[in-house]
Amino acid sequence: MSETIYLGSGKTVTGQYGEFFNVTLNLDKIKQNPNVVEDYKGNKFVRLRISKKDKADQFGKNVNVVWNDPSKIKRKTETQTASSSDDVGLPF
């Protein structure tokens, strides 16, 4: 079963150029869960999933920011990435 860790929340905002998500991440939760930080070629990344809630909460927040257990996510390894002809040096 995949572990889900809620790292923040936010609101949907409609502006001049369309709909946006204003999100806030709780850095203390990232610090408490160091497994959410991935290391790739000496750089650190946090893979996030941002989704809309069905209903806004009491503060009007209607966006979830979560991290899912990466054991269920198929990843490229550095050797697969290096052997790829269309590699642009990005980890995703």
C-alpha positions as CSV (number, residue, x, y, z in Angstrom):
1,M,0.0,0.0,0.0
2,S,1.3,3.4,-0.9
3,E,2.0,5.9,1.8
4,T,0.5,9.4,1.4
5,I,2.0,12.3,3.2
6,Y,0.2,15.7,3.1
7,L,2.9,18.4,2.7
8,G,0.7,21.4,2.2
9,S,-2.4,22.9,0.9
10,G,-3.6,25.9,-1.2
11,K,-6.3,27.7,-3.1
12,T,-7.3,27.9,-6.8
13,V,-7.0,31.4,-8.1
14,T,-8.4,32.7,-11.4
15,G,-6.3,35.4,-12.9
16,Q,-5.8,37.3,-16.2
17,Y,-4.1,34.3,-17.7
18,G,-6.3,31.5,-16.4
19,E,-6.5,29.3,-13.3
20,F,-3.6,28.9,-11.0
21,F,-2.8,27.0,-7.7
22,N,-1.4,29.1,-4.9
23,V,0.2,26.5,-2.6
24,T,2.0,26.5,0.7
25,L,4.4,23.7,1.6
26,N,5.1,22.8,5.3
27,L,8.9,22.5,5.4
28,D,8.7,21.0,8.9
29,K,6.8,18.0,7.4
30,I,9.5,17.6,4.8
31,K,12.1,17.7,7.5
32,Q,10.2,15.1,9.6
33,N,9.9,12.8,6.5
34,P,13.3,12.9,4.8
35,N,12.3,10.0,2.5
36,V,10.3,12.5,0.4
37,V,13.6,14.1,-0.8
38,E,15.1,12.4,-3.8
39,D,18.8,12.8,-4.7
40,Y,19.6,12.9,-8.4
41,K,23.1,13.7,-9.7
42,G,23.9,15.7,-6.5
43,N,20.7,17.7,-6.6
44,K,17.7,17.3,-4.2
45,F,14.1,17.1,-5.4
46,V,10.7,16.6,-3.9
47,R,8.2,15.0,-6.2
48,L,4.7,16.5,-5.5
49,R,1.2,15.7,-6.6
50,I,-1.1,18.7,-6.6
51,S,-4.8,18.1,-6.9
52,K,-8.1,19.8,-6.3
53,K,-10.3,18.8,-3.3
54,D,-13.9,18.0,-3.9
55,K,-15.0,20.7,-1.5
56,A,-13.1,23.7,0.0
57,D,-12.3,23.6,3.7
58,Q,-13.3,26.2,6.4
59,F,-10.4,28.4,5.2
60,G,-11.4,28.2,1.5
61,K,-8.5,26.0,0.7
62,N,-9.4,23.6,-2.1
63,V,-6.0,22.2,-3.2
64,N,-4.0,19.3,-1.7
65,V,-0.2,19.0,-2.0
66,V,0.9,15.5,-1.3
67,W,3.9,13.1,-1.7
68,N,3.2,9.5,-2.6
69,D,5.5,6.6,-1.8
70,P,7.9,6.4,-4.7
71,S,8.1,2.6,-4.5
72,K,5.1,2.4,-6.8
73,I,6.5,4.9,-9.3
74,K,8.6,3.6,-12.1
75,R,11.8,5.8,-12.3
76,K,14.5,6.2,-14.8
77,T,17.9,5.3,-13.5
78,E,21.0,7.3,-14.3
79,T,22.2,4.5,-16.6
80,Q,18.9,4.5,-18.5
81,T,18.9,8.3,-18.8
82,A,22.6,8.4,-19.9
83,S,22.0,5.9,-22.7
84,S,18.9,7.7,-24.0
85,S,19.5,9.6,-27.2
86,D,17.0,12.4,-26.3
87,D,18.5,13.0,-22.9
88,V,18.4,16.7,-22.0
89,G,19.8,16.3,-18.5
90,L,16.5,16.5,-16.7
91,P,15.5,13.8,-14.1
92,F,11.9,13.5,-15.4
